[in-house]
Amino acid sequence: MSHPHAVVPSIVQQNTDGLIFNLDYDTGGNLTFIGYAPPGSRDTDAAWQIQRLNWVNGKLTSGRYAGMAEFNQSWADRNNLLYT
C-alpha cells in the first residue's frame, strides 16, 4: 500500500482507524511488538501506543502495553520500555 505521508520505511500499513502500525518479530518468527501511531509519525516520535507480546513454547502468554497504553511512546525505544 502506498502511504501518503512522509514516514520511515518500516511502517508498513494503515489500519481502518486511520492509524499506521509497525510490527516486530523475534528470531523464532513470533510477533513480539505491535505499535500504532497517527499518520506521519516517525519511529522516533513519542506518538506510539506499543504492546509487547510474550511467548512460551510457541504459545502467546501475555500482551502488555508500554506506559498507560497511551500514544506517547517511541517505537525506536520499544525494547527499553516498561510494559505493565
Contacts in CASP RR format, 6 or more apart in sequence:
PFRMAT RR
TARGET T0000
AUTHOR 0000-0000-0000
METHOD contacts of the structure
MODEL  1
MSHPHAVVPSIVQQNTDGLIFNLDYDTGGNLTFIGYAPPGSRDTDAAWQI
QRLNWVNGKLTSGRYAGMAEFNQSWADRNNLLYT
1 13 0 8 1.000
1 14 0 8 1.000
3 11 0 8 1.000
3 14 0 8 1.000
3 20 0 8 1.000
3 39 0 8 1.000
4 39 0 8 1.000
5 20 0 8 1.000
5 39 0 8 1.000
5 40 0 8 1.000
6 40 0 8 1.000
7 20 0 8 1.000
7 39 0 8 1.000
7 40 0 8 1.000
7 41 0 8 1.000
7 42 0 8 1.000
8 42 0 8 1.000
8 43 0 8 1.000
10 22 0 8 1.000
10 43 0 8 1.000
11 20 0 8 1.000
11 21 0 8 1.000
11 22 0 8 1.000
11 41 0 8 1.000
11 43 0 8 1.000
12 21 0 8 1.000
12 22 0 8 1.000
12 23 0 8 1.000
13 20 0 8 1.000
13 21 0 8 1.000
14 20 0 8 1.000
14 21 0 8 1.000
14 39 0 8 1.000
15 21 0 8 1.000
15 36 0 8 1.000
17 36 0 8 1.000
18 39 0 8 1.000
19 36 0 8 1.000
19 37 0 8 1.000
19 38 0 8 1.000
19 39 0 8 1.000
20 36 0 8 1.000
20 37 0 8 1.000
20 38 0 8 1.000
20 39 0 8 1.000
20 40 0 8 1.000
20 41 0 8 1.000
21 34 0 8 1.000
21 35 0 8 1.000
21 36 0 8 1.000
21 37 0 8 1.000
22 33 0 8 1.000
22 34 0 8 1.000
22 35 0 8 1.000
22 37 0 8 1.000
22 43 0 8 1.000
22 48 0 8 1.000
22 75 0 8 1.000
23 31 0 8 1.000
23 33 0 8 1.000
23 34 0 8 1.000
23 35 0 8 1.000
24 31 0 8 1.000
24 32 0 8 1.000
24 33 0 8 1.000
24 78 0 8 1.000
25 31 0 8 1.000
25 32 0 8 1.000
26 32 0 8 1.000
26 55 0 8 1.000
30 53 0 8 1.000
30 55 0 8 1.000
30 58 0 8 1.000
31 53 0 8 1.000
32 52 0 8 1.000
32 53 0 8 1.000
32 55 0 8 1.000
33 50 0 8 1.000
33 51 0 8 1.000
33 52 0 8 1.000
33 53 0 8 1.000
33 78 0 8 1.000
34 50 0 8 1.000
34 51 0 8 1.000
34 53 0 8 1.000
35 48 0 8 1.000
35 49 0 8 1.000
35 50 0 8 1.000
35 51 0 8 1.000
35 75 0 8 1.000
35 78 0 8 1.000
36 48 0 8 1.000
36 49 0 8 1.000
36 71 0 8 1.000
37 45 0 8 1.000
37 47 0 8 1.000
37 48 0 8 1.000
37 49 0 8 1.000
37 71 0 8 1.000
37 75 0 8 1.000
38 47 0 8 1.000
38 71 0 8 1.000
41 47 0 8 1.000
41 48 0 8 1.000
43 74 0 8 1.000
43 75 0 8 1.000
43 76 0 8 1.000
44 74 0 8 1.000
44 75 0 8 1.000
44 76 0 8 1.000
45 74 0 8 1.000
45 75 0 8 1.000
46 72 0 8 1.000
46 73 0 8 1.000
46 74 0 8 1.000
47 71 0 8 1.000
47 72 0 8 1.000
48 71 0 8 1.000
48 72 0 8 1.000
48 73 0 8 1.000
48 74 0 8 1.000
48 75 0 8 1.000
49 65 0 8 1.000
49 66 0 8 1.000
49 69 0 8 1.000
49 70 0 8 1.000
49 71 0 8 1.000
49 73 0 8 1.000
50 65 0 8 1.000
50 66 0 8 1.000
50 73 0 8 1.000
50 75 0 8 1.000
50 78 0 8 1.000
50 81 0 8 1.000
51 63 0 8 1.000
51 64 0 8 1.000
51 65 0 8 1.000
51 66 0 8 1.000
51 69 0 8 1.000
51 83 0 8 1.000
52 63 0 8 1.000
52 64 0 8 1.000
52 65 0 8 1.000
52 66 0 8 1.000
52 78 0 8 1.000
52 81 0 8 1.000
52 83 0 8 1.000
53 60 0 8 1.000
53 62 0 8 1.000
53 63 0 8 1.000
54 60 0 8 1.000
54 61 0 8 1.000
54 62 0 8 1.000
54 63 0 8 1.000
54 64 0 8 1.000
55 61 0 8 1.000
63 83 0 8 1.000
64 83 0 8 1.000
64 84 0 8 1.000
65 83 0 8 1.000
65 84 0 8 1.000
66 73 0 8 1.000
66 78 0 8 1.000
66 81 0 8 1.000
66 82 0 8 1.000
66 83 0 8 1.000
67 73 0 8 1.000
67 81 0 8 1.000
67 82 0 8 1.000
67 83 0 8 1.000
67 84 0 8 1.000
73 81 0 8 1.000
END
